[in-house]
């Protein structure tokens, strides 16, 4: 169960990125069902933001100031902060 929680952020981020890119390309090409792909991308985007904020705020390894910065970053710049968190910040915060 704990391993599933650790992988939820990675999976949601990957699904969000994949479906958003595919949906955008389909929308540009005026293909049918492109909105479906974009909606899946947006919903998984919300999921990884919520999971990221949850992990950051429940961490005992960082200060409350860092928690506030991560939270604001996830809300304001979700993709870039999510990518930064996935690549480097997650080892320091959650694991």
C-alpha positions as CSV (number, residue, x, y, z in Angstrom):
1,X,0.0,0.0,0.0
2,X,2.8,2.4,0.9
3,X,4.5,1.8,-2.5
4,X,1.3,2.6,-4.3
5,X,1.1,6.0,-2.5
6,X,4.7,6.7,-3.6
7,X,3.9,5.9,-7.2
8,X,0.6,7.8,-7.4
9,X,2.3,11.1,-7.9
10,X,4.6,9.7,-10.7
11,X,1.7,8.0,-12.4
12,X,-0.7,11.0,-12.2
13,X,2.1,13.3,-13.5
14,X,2.9,11.0,-16.4
15,X,-0.8,10.5,-17.3
16,X,-1.4,14.3,-17.1
17,X,1.5,15.1,-19.4
18,X,0.7,12.4,-21.9
19,X,-3.1,13.1,-22.2
20,X,-2.6,16.8,-22.3
21,X,-0.1,16.7,-25.1
22,X,-2.1,14.2,-27.1
23,X,-5.3,16.2,-26.5
24,X,-3.7,19.4,-27.6
25,X,-2.3,17.8,-30.7
26,X,-5.7,16.3,-31.5
27,X,-7.4,19.7,-30.9
28,X,-5.0,21.5,-33.2
29,X,-5.7,18.8,-35.9
30,X,-9.5,19.2,-35.2
31,X,-9.9,15.6,-34.5
32,X,-13.0,14.2,-32.7
33,X,-12.8,13.4,-29.0
34,X,-9.9,15.7,-28.4
35,X,-11.8,17.3,-25.5
36,X,-12.0,13.9,-23.8
37,X,-8.2,13.6,-23.8
38,X,-7.8,17.2,-22.5
39,X,-10.3,16.5,-19.7
40,X,-8.5,13.4,-18.6
41,X,-5.2,15.4,-18.6
42,X,-6.8,18.2,-16.5
43,X,-8.2,15.7,-14.0
44,X,-4.9,13.9,-13.6
45,X,-3.2,17.3,-13.3
46,X,-5.5,18.1,-10.4
47,X,-4.7,14.7,-8.9
48,X,-1.0,15.2,-8.9
49,X,-1.3,18.7,-7.5
50,X,-3.4,17.4,-4.6
51,X,-1.1,14.5,-4.0
52,X,2.0,16.7,-4.1
53,X,0.5,19.3,-1.7
54,X,-0.5,16.4,0.6
55,X,3.0,14.9,0.6
56,X,4.6,18.3,1.2
57,X,2.3,19.3,4.0
58,X,2.6,16.0,5.8
59,X,6.4,15.9,5.6
60,X,8.4,16.3,8.8
61,X,11.7,16.8,6.9
62,X,11.2,20.4,5.8
63,X,10.3,23.6,7.6
64,X,6.8,25.3,7.4
65,X,8.3,28.0,5.2
66,X,9.4,25.4,2.6
67,X,5.9,23.8,2.9
68,X,4.3,27.1,2.1
69,X,6.6,27.7,-0.9
70,X,6.0,24.2,-2.3
71,X,2.2,24.6,-1.8
72,X,2.1,28.0,-3.6
73,X,4.3,26.6,-6.3
74,X,2.0,23.7,-6.9
75,X,-1.0,25.9,-7.1
76,X,0.5,28.6,-9.3
77,X,2.9,26.8,-11.5
78,X,1.7,23.2,-11.4
79,X,3.6,21.7,-14.3
80,X,7.0,23.2,-13.6
81,X,6.9,22.7,-9.8
82,X,5.5,19.2,-10.3
83,X,8.4,18.4,-12.6
84,X,11.0,19.9,-10.2
85,X,9.4,18.1,-7.3
86,X,9.5,14.8,-9.2
87,X,13.1,15.1,-10.3
88,X,14.8,16.5,-7.3
89,X,12.6,17.8,-4.5
90,X,10.7,14.6,-3.7
91,X,13.8,12.8,-2.3
92,X,14.3,15.6,0.2
93,X,10.6,16.1,1.1
94,X,8.7,12.8,1.0
95,X,11.0,9.8,0.9
